[in-house]
Amino acid sequence: MRIYLTLLLLFLALASSSQELTEKQRVEADATRERTLKEVAKQFPGIKVDDMLDFYEQNAPDTLNEWRVRCIYTPNTAQAYLNALAKRYSIIEDMRQKAPDFYLYNVEQLRMEMEIRKLSYAIKTLQQNKGDLNQIQELKAKLETVLKNSFDKSQEMEEKKLRNMEAQLNELKSQVHKRAANRDLIIQQKLKLLTENNQ
């Protein structure tokens, strides 16, 4: 269902680019954009809204276009959509500092998702308009390649997460075994600490 709404909104964006908005639509859309941006700034105080917009403009501009279209045609959905973008951006930014590999992976996934949406939209448009079958097959092959790449990258990251968890588990096991081996020493140290006068 979500993909169909996205495709509908992209269609409306393309249609609206060929015709001017009325002054009332422009004013209402601007007000919706301002309101949603202010709300995101309140709900996500740890992020800079301008930085978030720049990030999406560079890595997935279609997501911002969808938000802008929602501000015009379905303003009641614009806030939830922008909040979802802000939440994802917040997670990605957190990774930039803590896990650069995962940050780069998420940025790459974001770009691949955009490519997937574009190819899917192009295929559906050609199919609806009874377009060239060879072109449709060519786009499907490209889409399949992008989907495979996306899956492979995702699998690679999941395996890396698993290796990291196994390393943490092994470290924890080592600490537990050391603690067990030093049981008597630990108990004697606590006993001494709790019973000796420290005067």
C-alpha positions in Angstrom: 0.0 0.0 0.0 2.8 2.4 0.9 4.5 2.0 -2.5 1.3 2.9 -4.3 0.8 6.0 -2.1 4.4 7.0 -2.9 3.9 6.4 -6.6 0.7 8.4 -6.5 2.4 11.3 -4.8 5.3 11.1 -7.3 2.8 11.3 -10.1 1.1 14.3 -8.5 4.5 15.9 -8.1 5.2 15.4 -11.8 1.8 16.7 -12.7 2.1 19.7 -10.5 5.5 20.6 -12.0 3.7 21.2 -15.3 1.0 23.4 -13.8 1.3 26.3 -11.4 -0.1 26.1 -7.9 -2.8 28.6 -6.9 -1.7 31.2 -4.5 -3.8 29.6 -1.8 -2.1 26.2 -2.4 1.3 27.8 -2.3 0.6 29.6 1.0 -0.9 26.4 2.6 2.0 24.3 1.5 4.5 26.8 2.8 2.7 26.9 6.1 2.6 23.1 6.3 6.3 22.9 5.5 7.1 25.4 8.2 4.9 23.7 10.8 6.3 20.3 10.1 9.9 21.5 10.3 9.3 23.3 13.6 7.6 20.1 15.0 10.6 18.0 13.9 12.9 20.4 15.6 10.9 20.0 18.8 10.6 16.2 18.7 14.2 15.6 17.7 16.2 18.3 19.6 19.5 16.4 18.9 19.5 17.0 15.2 19.9 20.2 13.1 16.9 20.3 10.7 18.9 22.1 8.0 21.6 19.4 8.2 18.9 16.8 7.9 17.5 18.5 4.8 20.9 18.8 3.2 21.6 15.1 4.0 18.5 13.9 2.2 19.0 16.4 -0.6 22.4 14.8 -1.3 21.5 11.2 -0.7 17.8 10.7 -1.4 16.2 13.8 -2.9 13.1 11.9 -3.9 12.2 11.6 -0.2 12.2 15.4 0.2 10.2 15.7 -3.0 7.6 13.3 -1.6 7.4 15.4 1.6 6.9 18.6 -0.4 4.2 17.0 -2.4 2.5 15.7 0.8 2.6 19.3 2.1 0.6 20.3 -1.0 -1.8 17.5 -1.6 -2.0 15.5 1.7 -0.9 17.8 4.4 -2.3 15.6 7.1 0.4 13.0 6.2 3.3 15.4 5.9 4.2 15.5 9.6 4.4 11.7 10.0 6.4 11.4 6.9 8.9 14.0 7.9 9.1 12.5 11.4 10.0 9.2 9.9 12.8 10.9 7.9 14.1 12.6 11.0 14.1 9.4 13.0 16.1 7.6 10.3 18.5 10.6 10.0 19.0 10.6 13.8 19.9 7.0 13.8 22.2 7.4 10.8 23.9 10.4 12.3 24.4 8.5 15.6 26.2 5.8 13.5 28.5 8.4 11.9 30.3 8.8 15.3 29.9 5.4 16.8 30.1 3.0 13.8 31.4 4.6 10.6 31.0 1.3 8.6 27.4 1.1 9.5 26.9 4.8 8.7 28.4 4.3 5.2 26.2 1.2 4.7 23.1 3.1 5.7 23.9 6.0 3.3 24.5 3.5 0.5 21.2 1.7 1.3 19.4 5.0 1.2 20.8 5.7 -2.3 19.9 2.2 -3.4 16.3 2.6 -2.1 16.0 5.8 -4.1 17.2 3.9 -7.2 14.7 1.1 -6.5 11.8 3.6 -6.2 12.8 5.4 -9.4 13.1 2.1 -11.4 9.9 0.8 -10.0 8.1 4.0 -10.9 9.5 3.9 -14.4 8.5 0.3 -14.9 4.9 0.8 -13.6 4.5 4.0 -15.8 5.7 2.2 -18.9 3.4 -0.8 -18.1 0.4 1.4 -17.6 1.1 3.3 -20.8 1.7 0.1 -22.8 5.4 1.1 -23.3 8.1 -0.6 -25.1 8.5 -4.2 -23.8 12.2 -4.2 -24.4 12.7 -1.1 -22.3 10.5 -2.6 -19.6 12.6 -5.7 -19.5 15.8 -3.7 -19.5 14.5 -1.6 -16.5 13.4 -4.8 -14.7 17.0 -6.2 -15.2 18.4 -3.1 -13.7 16.0 -3.2 -10.8 16.9 -6.8 -10.2 20.6 -5.9 -10.1 20.0 -3.1 -7.6 17.8 -5.4 -5.4 20.6 -8.0 -5.5 23.2 -5.5 -4.5 21.0 -4.1 -1.8 20.4 -7.6 -0.4 24.1 -8.5 -0.6 25.1 -5.3 1.3 22.4 -5.9 3.9 23.5 -9.5 4.4 27.1 -8.4 4.7 26.2 -5.9 7.4 24.0 -8.5 9.3 27.0 -10.9 9.2 29.3 -8.1 10.5 26.8 -7.4 13.3 26.7 -11.1 14.2 30.6 -11.2 14.3 30.6 -8.1 16.6 28.0 -9.7 18.9 30.0 -13.0 19.0 33.1 -11.0 19.9 31.2 -9.2 22.7 29.8 -12.6 23.9 33.3 -14.1 23.9 34.6 -11.2 25.9 31.8 -11.5 28.4 32.4 -15.3 28.7 36.1 -14.6 29.4 35.2 -12.1 32.1 32.8 -14.6 33.7 35.4 -17.4 33.7 38.1 -15.1 35.2 35.6 -14.0 37.9 34.8 -17.7 38.6 38.5 -18.6 38.8 39.1 -15.7 41.2 36.1 -16.5 43.4 38.0 -17.0 46.7 40.1 -13.9 46.1 37.1 -11.7 45.4 35.2 -12.9 48.4 38.3 -12.4 50.7 38.7 -8.8 49.3 35.1 -8.0 50.0 35.2 -9.6 53.5 38.3 -7.5 54.3 36.7 -4.3 52.9 33.5 -4.9 54.9 35.1 -5.9 58.2 38.3 -3.8 58.6 38.3 -0.4 60.3 39.5 2.2 57.9 40.6 4.6 60.7 
